[in-house]
């Protein structure tokens, strides 16, 4: 009877060692496990164009991009959330502004985008809450 718990512990240690070696050799592990992916340059340009109407000096903006969700449809509409560090038409909102956009996806690629919400200052929480309703988090943006 005493051999079985010892065998279980040794098995767990062996398996955890395998997991650690696999995880350290895969970059980034979270993206490959979730199926989420980075946006292409063209997809980023589509989103930046739609956001350019909502920020001042869009050419100086610094965009932070979140992975595109694996659950997104190959064709149809879905939401996307990330953040932009930019000037706002409303001075209290200058700086980091989370945003939510509705994107049109065709053959797995974002082809158009419409701003649903963008806010800085104390109203960041509003956008975060809207994103959360879609299972998204603009704070995942890097």
C-alpha positions as a Markdown table, in Angstrom:
| # | Residue | x | y | z |
|---|---|---|---|---|
| 1 | Unk | 0.0 | 0.0 | 0.0 |
| 2 | Unk | 2.8 | 2.4 | 0.8 |
| 3 | Unk | 4.3 | 2.0 | -2.7 |
| 4 | Unk | 1.2 | 3.4 | -4.4 |
| 5 | Unk | 1.4 | 7.0 | -2.9 |
| 6 | Unk | 5.1 | 7.1 | -3.6 |
| 7 | Unk | 4.5 | 6.0 | -7.2 |
| 8 | Unk | 1.8 | 8.7 | -7.6 |
| 9 | Unk | 4.2 | 11.4 | -6.3 |
| 10 | Unk | 7.0 | 10.2 | -8.6 |
| 11 | Unk | 4.6 | 10.2 | -11.5 |
| 12 | Unk | 3.4 | 13.7 | -10.7 |
| 13 | Unk | 6.9 | 15.0 | -10.5 |
| 14 | Unk | 7.9 | 13.3 | -13.7 |
| 15 | Unk | 4.9 | 14.8 | -15.5 |
| 16 | Unk | 5.4 | 18.3 | -14.0 |
| 17 | Unk | 9.0 | 18.2 | -15.3 |
| 18 | Unk | 7.7 | 17.3 | -18.8 |
| 19 | Unk | 5.2 | 20.1 | -18.6 |
| 20 | Unk | 7.9 | 22.6 | -17.6 |
| 21 | Unk | 10.2 | 21.6 | -20.3 |
| 22 | Unk | 7.5 | 21.8 | -23.0 |
| 23 | Unk | 6.2 | 25.2 | -21.6 |
| 24 | Unk | 9.7 | 26.7 | -21.7 |
| 25 | Unk | 10.3 | 25.7 | -25.3 |
| 26 | Unk | 7.0 | 27.1 | -26.6 |
| 27 | Unk | 6.7 | 30.9 | -27.2 |
| 28 | Unk | 4.2 | 32.2 | -26.2 |
| 29 | Unk | 2.5 | 29.2 | -24.6 |
| 30 | Unk | -0.8 | 31.1 | -23.8 |
| 31 | Unk | -1.4 | 32.0 | -27.4 |
| 32 | Unk | -0.9 | 28.5 | -28.7 |
| 33 | Unk | -3.1 | 27.0 | -26.1 |
| 34 | Unk | -6.0 | 29.4 | -26.5 |
| 35 | Unk | -5.8 | 29.6 | -30.3 |
| 36 | Unk | -5.7 | 33.4 | -30.1 |
| 37 | Unk | -3.5 | 35.1 | -32.6 |
| 38 | Unk | -1.7 | 38.4 | -33.2 |
| 39 | Unk | -3.3 | 40.8 | -35.6 |
| 40 | Unk | -1.7 | 41.2 | -39.0 |
| 41 | Unk | -0.3 | 44.6 | -40.1 |
| 42 | Unk | -3.3 | 45.1 | -42.4 |
| 43 | Unk | -5.8 | 44.3 | -39.6 |
| 44 | Unk | -4.1 | 46.8 | -37.3 |
| 45 | Unk | -4.3 | 49.4 | -40.0 |
| 46 | Unk | -8.1 | 48.8 | -40.4 |
| 47 | Unk | -8.6 | 49.3 | -36.6 |
| 48 | Unk | -6.3 | 52.4 | -36.5 |
| 49 | Unk | -8.2 | 54.0 | -39.3 |
| 50 | Unk | -11.5 | 53.6 | -37.5 |
| 51 | Unk | -10.0 | 55.0 | -34.2 |
| 52 | Unk | -8.4 | 58.0 | -36.0 |
| 53 | Unk | -11.7 | 59.8 | -35.8 |
| 54 | Unk | -11.9 | 59.4 | -32.0 |
| 55 | Unk | -8.4 | 60.6 | -31.0 |
| 56 | Unk | -6.3 | 63.7 | -31.7 |
| 57 | Unk | -3.0 | 63.4 | -33.6 |
| 58 | Unk | -3.6 | 59.7 | -34.6 |
| 59 | Unk | -0.1 | 59.5 | -36.2 |
| 60 | Unk | 1.5 | 60.0 | -32.8 |
| 61 | Unk | -0.7 | 57.5 | -31.0 |
| 62 | Unk | 0.9 | 54.4 | -29.5 |
| 63 | Unk | -1.3 | 51.3 | -29.9 |
| 64 | Unk | -1.3 | 48.4 | -27.6 |
| 65 | Unk | -2.6 | 45.2 | -29.3 |
| 66 | Unk | -4.4 | 42.3 | -27.6 |
| 67 | Unk | -4.5 | 38.9 | -29.2 |
| 68 | Unk | -7.5 | 38.3 | -31.5 |
| 69 | Unk | -9.8 | 35.8 | -29.8 |
| 70 | Unk | -9.9 | 32.2 | -31.0 |
| 71 | Unk | -13.7 | 32.2 | -30.6 |
| 72 | Unk | -14.0 | 34.9 | -33.3 |
| 73 | Unk | -16.0 | 33.8 | -36.3 |
| 74 | Unk | -14.3 | 33.1 | -39.6 |
| 75 | Unk | -17.0 | 35.2 | -41.3 |
| 76 | Unk | -19.2 | 37.7 | -39.6 |
| 77 | Unk | -19.0 | 40.3 | -36.8 |
| 78 | Unk | -17.3 | 40.2 | -33.5 |
| 79 | Unk | -15.9 | 42.6 | -30.8 |
| 80 | Unk | -12.3 | 43.4 | -30.3 |
| 81 | Unk | -10.8 | 45.3 | -27.3 |
| 82 | Unk | -7.4 | 46.8 | -26.8 |
| 83 | Unk | -5.9 | 50.2 | -25.8 |
| 84 | Unk | -4.3 | 53.2 | -27.3 |
| 85 | Unk | -2.1 | 55.8 | -25.6 |
| 86 | Unk | -3.2 | 59.1 | -27.4 |
| 87 | Unk | -4.6 | 62.5 | -27.0 |
| 88 | Unk | -8.3 | 62.7 | -26.8 |
| 89 | Unk | -10.6 | 65.5 | -28.1 |
| 90 | Unk | -11.6 | 65.7 | -24.4 |
| 91 | Unk | -8.5 | 66.7 | -22.3 |
| 92 | Unk | -9.4 | 64.6 | -19.2 |
| 93 | Unk | -9.3 | 61.5 | -21.4 |
| 94 | Unk | -5.7 | 62.0 | -22.7 |
| 95 | Unk | -3.4 | 59.1 | -22.1 |
| 96 | Unk | -4.2 | 55.4 | -22.1 |
| 97 | Unk | -7.6 | 54.8 | -23.5 |
| 98 | Unk | -9.2 | 51.3 | -23.7 |
| 99 | Unk | -11.4 | 50.8 | -26.7 |
| 100 | Unk | -14.0 | 48.4 | -28.0 |
| 101 | Unk | -14.5 | 48.0 | -31.8 |
| 102 | Unk | -17.0 | 46.0 | -33.8 |
| 103 | Unk | -15.0 | 44.2 | -36.5 |
| 104 | Unk | -16.2 | 42.5 | -39.7 |
| 105 | Unk | -14.3 | 39.3 | -40.3 |
| 106 | Unk | -14.1 | 37.7 | -43.8 |
| 107 | Unk | -12.2 | 34.4 | -44.3 |
| 108 | Unk | -10.7 | 34.8 | -40.8 |
| 109 | Unk | -9.3 | 38.3 | -41.4 |
| 110 | Unk | -10.6 | 41.7 | -40.1 |
| 111 | Unk | -11.7 | 43.7 | -43.1 |
| 112 | Unk | -13.6 | 46.6 | -41.4 |
| 113 | Unk | -14.0 | 48.2 | -38.0 |
| 114 | Unk | -16.4 | 50.6 | -36.2 |
| 115 | Unk | -15.7 | 52.2 | -32.8 |
| 116 | Unk | -18.1 | 51.0 | -30.2 |
| 117 | Unk | -16.5 | 52.8 | -27.2 |
| 118 | Unk | -13.3 | 54.5 | -26.3 |
| 119 | Unk | -12.6 | 56.4 | -23.0 |
| 120 | Unk | -9.8 | 57.5 | -20.8 |
| 121 | Unk | -9.6 | 59.0 | -17.4 |
| 122 | Unk | -12.1 | 57.9 | -14.9 |
| 123 | Unk | -14.3 | 56.4 | -17.6 |
| 124 | Unk | -11.9 | 53.6 | -18.5 |
| 125 | Unk | -14.0 | 51.3 | -16.3 |
| 126 | Unk | -17.0 | 51.8 | -18.6 |
| 127 | Unk | -15.1 | 50.4 | -21.6 |
| 128 | Unk | -13.5 | 47.6 | -19.5 |
| 129 | Unk | -17.0 | 46.6 | -18.4 |
| 130 | Unk | -18.3 | 46.6 | -22.0 |
| 131 | Unk | -15.4 | 44.5 | -23.1 |
| 132 | Unk | -15.9 | 42.1 | -20.2 |
| 133 | Unk | -19.5 | 41.4 | -21.5 |
| 134 | Unk | -17.9 | 40.0 | -24.6 |
| 135 | Unk | -15.3 | 38.0 | -22.6 |
| 136 | Unk | -12.5 | 40.5 | -23.6 |
| 137 | Unk | -10.1 | 42.5 | -21.6 |
| 138 | Unk | -8.4 | 45.6 | -23.0 |
| 139 | Unk | -5.7 | 45.2 | -20.3 |
| 140 | Unk | -4.5 | 42.1 | -22.2 |
| 141 | Unk | -3.1 | 44.6 | -24.8 |
| 142 | Unk | 0.7 | 44.9 | -24.9 |
